[in-house]
Amino acid sequence: MKSNETEKEHLKHVLKAASIRAIRTVAQTFLASVGTATVLQDVNWAYIASASALAGLCSIASSILLGLPEVPECCHNDILDGDKK
């Protein structure tokens, strides 16, 4: 069983990695949406904000469900299983 301090450090690492991925995903979606809308000469800012936010939420959900390559697999399973070893 992991110590409390180790679990806190691991959770901090997971949250940082998931946040970085989500921010990058939001930025990529924003830029792609603006680029597409600019070509069409009609920038719908509400649509762009909505699509970017949804992309960020999907990124966080996939990080939680599928794991992160930056975080060792064994540690991700410990969090999902509640460390039932």
N, C-alpha and C positions, 0 to 999 in steps of 0.2 A: 504494500500500500504506500502511496506517495505521501510525503509530508505536506502540510498545509502550505508552506512557503514554496515548495516545488510546484504544487498545483496552481498557485497564484501566478508564478512566473510563466508557467505554460499557458494559462488562460490569457495572460497579457500578450504573449507571443502570438497566439491564435487570433486574438482580436486585432492586433496590429496588422498581421498579414491579411486578414479578411477585409479590414478597412482600406488598406492600400489597393487591393484588388478591386473593391467596389468603387473607389474614387477614380481609378483608371478606367473602369468600365463606363462610369457616368460621363467622364470626359470624352471618351471615344464615341459614345452614342451622341453626345451633344454636338461634337464636331461633324460627325457623319450626317446628322439631321440638318444642321445649318448648311452644310455643303450641298446637300440635296435640295433644300428649300431655296437656296440662293440661285441654283441653276434654274429652278422653276419660277424665280422672281416673286416668291410668296413665302415669307418666313412667318410661320404660325408659332409664336413663342410659347403658348400654352401647350401645344402638342410636343414641342421640343422638351420643355420642362417635364411633362408627363412621361414621355418616352425615356428620358434620362433617369428619372427617379425609379421607374419600373425596372430599368436595366440594373440599377444599383441594388434594388431589392432582390432581383433574381441572382445577382452575383453573390450576395450575402447568403441567400438560401442554398445555392449550390456549394458554397464554401462549407457551410454547416453539414449538409447532407453528403457531399462527396469528398470532403477533406481538402487539404491544401498541400501542394507539393513542398512548400517551405516548412511544414510541420511534419515530424516523423509519424508514420502510419500508426505505430503502436500507441503513441500518445493520443492521437485522435480517437482511437477506439476506446481508450480509457475514459475519455470525457463522455462519449456517447453511452457507454455501458455503466457509467457511474462508478467506475473502478471496482468492479465486482470480483476481482481476482482473489 
